[in-house]
Amino acid sequence: MQNIELVQVAPDNSDLAQLISQLDGYLFELYPPEEVYLVDFEDPYVNDIYFIVAYLDSRPVGCGAIKKLDEDHVELKRFFVEPECRNKGIAGKIVHRLEEEAASQGYKGIKLETGDLQTEAVGFYKKNGYGEIERFGEYADCPSSLCFEKRI
């Protein structure tokens, strides 16, 4: 039995940085640069984002975050599990922890954006109760963006 631990981390956590670097590399292989939406770690508001890292047997293998979108919603950001660690329940544990955190902070829903080429991600979100919505915010005019929402 493998031990999965979820840990809240600061934005400057080295394990988080390594995972986000892998995620960014993956996204830049799929999409043109103008269709890849990054988190600005130089922005002082990055400290308001709730980040977690998933550790599998003490090795960082996944991450995710929630960021305030409006009074009722957070946005799921930087959600990633290393390819060789997928289909082990790690992504489900991350998303459920982030949903619990958002609910505990008083939010009523979570919105997210993913790309149309990320069919595994789309399937995962639908399986976990997220329904497709119109593109919102910075994604409104991005042709490859698919947006989802879940009430919590």
ABEGO torsion letter per residue (X at the ends): XBBBBBBBBBAABAAAAAAAAAAAAAAAAABBAAABBBBBAABAAAAABBBBBBBBGGBBABBBBBBBABAABBBBBGBBBBAAABGAGAAAAAAAAAAAAAAAAGBABBBBBBBAABAAAAAAAAAAGBBBBBBBEAAAABAABBBBBBBX
